[in-house]
């Protein structure tokens, strides 16, 4: 709710600067609107006088005084003051601010078709085995980013890239064929049984050991890789069975954490539809790649790269197509990124995928065109046509920091074909790995090496020592279930299970985004589930406490949420302006900053900003709860204004939790 007020203040300040100093849009500095460190200094403030001091050759204090004198009325602002240090401080009109907030003024902007669509690609788990704990950080970040963009009114398309033709799938196929002698029918039968993703997890580890015992066995991998890119052979058929079933397992895992998607994009379709061939032509026509005539890269198509080498620019080249004509892994990723930005003239065919728990429609790419005679863009039978996928104005690829080089290559490729804007808006949302605390590792059945001195346990899926995502969620849910049962012995099993699942989601998701993305996470179940510390359950506890206050208010005064908001119309606003009301006003103002913090999180591509803000708001509410009684307050107008503050905080906390994919449980 606070961002529209920021914008109104900026608009008025620009007009004033034009009137006073003849500054136009091109010469005006960026006007920052900030929250002062001390509420006594104002509710909002701007340091614009410091930005103008050198240009105007005036002291900041003088500029601030002139600006305040010329400011005039600004809707929502009660008064402005020029601080002795040069800041322009603004004091808001409290009563209308609160009334507007409760009347819906805090609703986020609706998505606008006029705004460029943003693609967020996240999850992208190799479809060869169960999801692991590291994937949870990726999905929590990607889903939170998508939700936050939507909250800010940005049209978002969420994609999940399925690498169904890569080494990992090839290795599992080799395992079925060479270690188990399985046919396509055998694998299909096994895939229909529960726990297929867990079965493949173990098989993948066995294959790694099998390769390690005899390096010549890697020839089976090379052959499988070649065959799964084709069609009509047993290897490709087994690969498709494995990938299709594992993807369904992954979707089920992610749905437990309220993660969903708009499009599953299959690498096999990129190959079969020859997206790379078109991307290669675009690169050649732009002169972005050339055929190397000599040296160790002779016969290869390469893309020249410029790299900063300690003060000097070093020229080198990346192989895109090998001398034998095979495309490196970079080529497929370049083609996919080009398609996302609408560079290619080609498109996928699409088919509806199974529905998601959220009810959000899910589509999947396919290389198979519609039935002959049917319009590819028209609905077939009762199915609606697919939405227009791709052609984004910006792309966020959520993938770990080890892929930084590849992501830079994608930006370089876009720049090389003279798409600098697309290169600038190609954003790598990188993050560090997830490890386990020693206590949590032991709970999950993993013992650290006796010589391990690090304060965490690093796990490896390839060695069979990974932590499956579902196992972690199960363990956190069980711990939450125990806590819920100890607090509420009147709950039936079904309700206790439902509440425990809601708490577990918040515990996991909040933990995955509360740290800056460049920091290694050491996941600890006890810390994640704490009702007192910086955790998702702590936020939920604040929301539940606020709900209980409002429930008691309804029992005492007969006012539900809507009636409370209506009752404020006839109440004097004195309780908000009373010097003793600082706690209440400060709480309301802090709650109003959700859209500001969401905007900062997106601009900085740092979702921990959102998590830290939500924790700060919950903590402020708990402090208010202990210092400012609501139900026990005898003065009706004070009681109702305080209750209004509680209601607004509940609304904003609920929204903040929703942005992080979390719900408010009915009890805790």
Buried (B, 14 or more C-beta within 10 A) or exposed (E): BBBBBBEBBBEBBBEBBBEBBEBEEEEBEEBEBBBBEEBEBBBBBBBBBBBBBEEBEBEBBBBBBBBBEBBEEBEBBBEBBBBEEBBBBBBBBBBBBBBBBBBEBBEBBEBEEEBEBBBBBBBBBBBBBBBBBBBBBBBBBBBBBBBBBBBBEBBBBBBBBBBBBBBBBBBBBBBBBBEEEBBBEBBBEBBEEEEBBBBBBEBBBBBBEBBEEEEEBEEBBEEBBBBBBEEEEBBBBBBBBBBBBBBBBBBBBBEBBBBBBBBBBBBBBBBBBEBBBBBBEBBBEEEBBBEBEEEEBEEBBBBBBEEEEEEEEEEEBBBBBBEEEEBBEBBBBBBBBBBBBBBBEBBBBBBEBEEBEEEEBBBBBBBEEBEEEEEEEEEBEEEEEBEEBBBBBBBBBBBBBEBEEBBBBBBBBBBBBEBEEBBEBBBBBBBBBBBBBBEBBEBBEBEBEEEEEEEBBBBEBBEBEBBBBBBBBBBBBBBBBEBBBEEEEEBEEEBBBBBBBBBBBBBBBBBBBBBBBEEEBBBBBEBBBBEEEBBBBBBBBBBBBBBBBBEBBBEEBEBEBEEBBEBBEEBEBEBBEEEEBEBBBBBBBBBBBBBBBBBBBBEEBBBBBBBBBBBBBBBBBBEBBEEBBBBEBEEEBBBBBBBBBBBBBBBBBBBBBBBBBBBBBEBB
